[in-house]
Amino acid sequence: MAAEKIHCLYCNSLNELSHKHCDHCGMAMPKSHPHSAAYRQKRFKWAVVAIAIFCVFMMLYLPR
């Protein structure tokens, strides 16, 4: 399986997620990159929870 590749936030070149520094510009790669699958999945879970809570609140709050 190929390693996940992400773009550098500074020079936009492709790097492997496991790299600590960009191969092109040498800048440090962030620990939590906004384009990584783990970051997107974590954000998606919180969005689903927030929407579910909002829907339950609206069902109880709105008159029938």
PLY file of the C-alpha trace (Angstrom):
ply
format ascii 1.0
element vertex 64
property float x
property float y
property float z
element edge 63
property int vertex1
property int vertex2
end_header
0.00 0.00 0.00
1.36 3.41 -0.92
1.98 5.96 1.78
-0.45 8.84 2.00
0.93 11.97 0.33
0.10 15.50 1.43
0.97 18.95 0.15
3.40 21.17 2.02
1.61 24.19 3.48
4.47 26.49 2.40
5.60 25.40 -1.08
2.70 23.09 -2.08
4.97 20.18 -3.08
3.91 16.58 -2.41
5.43 14.80 0.60
4.72 11.61 2.46
2.69 12.06 5.64
5.44 10.41 7.71
8.09 13.01 6.77
9.04 15.53 9.45
10.32 18.14 6.95
9.37 19.03 3.38
11.63 17.45 0.75
11.50 20.59 -1.40
11.71 23.61 0.93
12.85 22.00 4.21
10.08 23.54 6.34
8.67 21.44 9.19
5.53 19.52 8.32
2.64 20.06 10.75
1.65 17.19 13.04
-2.01 17.49 12.08
-2.27 18.38 8.41
-5.70 19.63 7.27
-5.60 17.36 4.20
-4.75 14.14 6.05
-7.38 11.42 6.26
-7.24 11.25 10.06
-7.89 14.99 10.39
-10.83 14.88 7.96
-12.34 11.87 9.69
-12.05 13.48 13.14
-13.67 16.68 11.88
-16.45 14.71 10.16
-17.30 12.84 13.38
-17.68 16.11 15.31
-19.81 17.59 12.53
-22.18 14.59 12.62
-22.49 14.82 16.41
-23.19 18.57 16.26
-25.84 18.14 13.55
-27.51 15.30 15.48
-27.67 17.39 18.66
-29.08 20.32 16.69
-31.76 18.11 15.11
-32.82 16.65 18.48
-32.97 20.15 19.99
-35.09 21.43 17.08
-37.50 18.45 17.34
-38.04 19.20 21.04
-38.11 22.98 20.72
-40.35 23.50 17.68
-44.10 23.22 18.34
-45.96 20.39 16.68
0 1
1 2
2 3
3 4
4 5
5 6
6 7
7 8
8 9
9 10
10 11
11 12
12 13
13 14
14 15
15 16
16 17
17 18
18 19
19 20
20 21
21 22
22 23
23 24
24 25
25 26
26 27
27 28
28 29
29 30
30 31
31 32
32 33
33 34
34 35
35 36
36 37
37 38
38 39
39 40
40 41
41 42
42 43
43 44
44 45
45 46
46 47
47 48
48 49
49 50
50 51
51 52
52 53
53 54
54 55
55 56
56 57
57 58
58 59
59 60
60 61
61 62
62 63
